[in-house]
Amino acid sequence: MRDRPGPRRRRHPNRRCRVTGAPETKSSGSGTATLPRIATVAHSGGSNFIVTSLDRDGTEGDTLVNAIGAYRGSVLFNIDEGTFTEALTVKADGPWTIRLKPIGAAERWTGAVAHGRGDQVLRLLMPTTGLTTATITHQGSDNFIVNAYSGTEQQNLINEIGRYDGQALLPDGTALITISADGRWNLRRE
């Protein structure tokens, strides 16, 4: 009796995908501009999954996703003035998808409470006026990062590891929140 090799494992080599505007997006202006975007990303492999931005020269920029195993989430990129992502590099061992969206397509935070799991970009229907207290919880075990964006300003609200239960002040004019998490999270505006 001969040994038969097991099923051949299909390899998914590293890939580059070109970043282009979504058909429903219209941008205009004059001179150099930074156009923030959202990448909604999914991966169903079992090993490292890394998505990195590349500029026009092919230089690596921000790491948008760095996860092990299955991943599903939304991340913000092209947020720093003068940055422009020309392409994304994807390193994965399994199937993946990336959908690029304009900021206006971010998940809306319309009521007092927003909740979810994993990485997310939230757009407030109306920017905050004055300082607004938010009660925030996280049920994960890894990094938990919450950033607030108002106009061109970014402010880190939380950067903790593991479970979190506390409050943070949303700055005046906060219109966008990014959450980086490995577990369930909850945000409540007071």
C-alpha positions, 0 to 999 in steps of 0.5 A: 500500500502506497502513501497518498499525499493529502489534498494539495493546499491552494496557495494565495500569494501576496497580491497588490490591488490598485486603489481607485475611486468608487464609481459613486465618488466624485472628487474635485479640487485644485492642487494636492489633496488628501482624500480619506477613504475607508477599506472594508476588509475580509479574510478567511484564512488561518494565518497572518493577514496583513494589508499595507498601503503603498505610495506612488513610489512603491514605498510602504506606508501605514499597516491597515490590518495585521491579524492572524486568522479570519478578519472582518472590519473597516479601517480608515486610510489616507488620513494624513495631509499629503498622503496618497495611497496608490496601491495596497499590498495584501499578504494572506494565506486564504481568500480575501476581499477589500471594498474601498468606500468614501468617508460618507459611506462609513457606518452611521452613529445616529443614536446615543449608543453604537456597538459592534465587534472588531475594527470599525469606522463610525460617522456621526450624523451630526458632529459634536458641539462642545466636549461630549462624554462617551462611556466606552467598553471593550470585551476583547483581550488585545489592543483597543484603540479609539480615535476621534476626528474633527476637521483635520484634527485627530485625537487618540481617546483610548489606547489600552490592552484587554478589557476596558470600561471607562469614559472619554471626552469627544472633542468639539466637532468630532465627526468620525470615530475609528475603533481598533478592537479584537472583541465586542465594544460599546460607545454611549454618548452622555 
